Every structure is written in structure tokens, then in C-alpha cells.
Amino acid sequence: MGAESIPPTELIIPIDRGSSTSLYLQLSAAIEGAIRDGQLPPGSRIENELQLASRLKLSRPTVRQGIQELVDKGLLVRKRGVGTQVVESQVNRPVALTSLFDDLAREGKRPRTEVLEYRIGRPSAEAAGRLLLGAGELVLELVRVRYADDEPLAVMRNTLPEKFAPTREELLEKGLYAALRERGIATAVGHERIGAVTADEEHATLLEESVGAALLTMDRKSFANDGSVIEYGHHVYRASRYSFEVTLVDG
């Protein structure tokens, strides 16, 4: 039986409208719990946005954001003609919620940043949804190259609400998170996904690598204590110069 023939699982999802927890986070937490405890095994499908919104009496944007949280975590994947499925297999390896700038400085290297793009404007539909923006809110779109001892190490693309935006000058002097902290914006939690790609012409040029060279990727979305989204980003690192390290604890 093909995946498109597998009927979607109808989960019991309690929604507490009197709770201080956002409705989309309640939805994503319930689906994540079902994945973790085996109610939704790998390959199983969930109801589509319209069905969930109708059954749970939620708005479609709320349902879309709840599902996107799990897509961002790597627990769900959207497939054209199939629907939204639980990912077949995954390895979650949490890393510290730190900035590359601070990490390099701690290791005694000289971090330097080149800001390639600094653009404030209207958000795309994707950015508005991922950042939970209200009508009329603007975003800052950033593209930076981070250097260590004058050697290019990473290309970093970030999008954040314009109301949080550091200046270009601040970003030349310090990391994004440090600039945000100085504005009283503290990151409480982040979701990351680490992957790998091969270098295209753009990244090969910016990172001084050969086309086809191995590169590491990291997608991150960070949140404040109240659940609001601070920023999301896609970073590409030179695998020949950078690695992620984690400490694993049993039990």
C-alpha cells in the first residue's frame, strides 16, 4: 500500500483556550507527544490543516504554525500528493544555544564579520508565518560571512522582526545574539537541525572552497520565554574547518 493510501491518524488533541500557552504550541506539543510515545510511528500521516482546523475549531494559520514547528524540528515532512508524514528516521543531537562569534572568541580566535546583505522590508508569506508577525510588521533579512583569523568559516542567513533589528555597525562588531541581548532580547530556547550539502558556486566562492566540497548546514529557530519567535536562520559551514560537538548523557 502506498503512503498516499494510508489513512491519516485522528489524534485526541486537548486544546485549553484558557491556558497561557499559545494554541499552536499546544497543538505541536500534542502531536510531538504522540510521535515520541509511538502513537504516530514513522511513515504515518496526520490530518491535513483544513481537517485539523475544522475538528479542533482552530484557525488555519494556527494549525499551519503548529505543524511548521514540527517540520522545523525534523519530526514531520510535507510531501506533495501524500500529505504530512512522520519522518521515517532521525537523529536528534542537541547543541548549545550559542553564537558562532562567541564560540570563536572563547577559543582565542579573531572573529570578523562581513555583512553582505542588510535589508529591511515586507516579509514573505513564509517569514510572516514563521515569525508570527502581525499585519504591517517588517523584517530584517541578513546575509553575513563569518571569518576566524581572516579565514572564511560560515555563510549565515537570518530573518528577524524589524523591531528587534541591530544596526549593520553592531553586527560588524559582535554576534547577532550579543547584539540582541544588549537590546534586552534574551533567547530562551532554540530548535536546530544539522545537515550537510555540497558547495555550489556561490558558497564555494564565499568560503574559498571547491565546487562540490562538503559543507555542514544548521537551521535554527529561536524563541523568547513568552513563546514569541526571535529569529530563524540557515547557516552553512566549511566542513574542512568546522564541526559540531555534543555531550551525550545516558538516562
Salt bridges, closest charged atoms under 4 A:
GLU32 OE2 - ARG36 NH2 3.12
GLU32 OE1 - LYS73 NZ 2.62
GLU47 OE1 - ARG55 NH2 2.62
GLU49 OE1 - ARG60 NE 3.40
GLU49 OE1 - ARG64 NE 3.39
GLU49 OE2 - ARG78 NH2 3.58
GLU69 OE2 - LYS221 NZ 2.95
ASP72 OD1 - ARG130 NH2 3.23
ASP72 OD2 - LYS221 NZ 3.44
ASP102 OD2 - ARG181 NH2 3.34
ASP103 OD1 - ARG106 NH2 2.46
GLU117 OE1 - ARG119 NH1 2.99
GLU126 OE2 - ARG130 NH1 3.42
GLU137 OE1 - LYS163 NZ 3.64
GLU141 OE1 - ARG119 NH2 3.20
ASP149 OD1 - ARG110 NE 3.69
ASP150 OD2 - ARG110 NH1 3.70
ASP150 OD1 - ARG112 NE 3.30
GLU151 OE2 - ARG238 NH1 3.61
GLU151 OE2 - ARG241 NE 2.96
GLU170 OE1 - ARG183 NH2 2.67
GLU173 OE1 - LYS174 NZ 3.91
GLU182 OE1 - LYS174 NZ 3.67
GLU192 OE2 - ARG220 NH2 2.21
ASP200 OD1 - HIS203 ND1 3.08
GLU202 OE2 - ARG157 NH2 2.76
GLU209 OE2 - ARG238 NE 2.94
ASP219 OD1 - HIS234 ND1 2.75
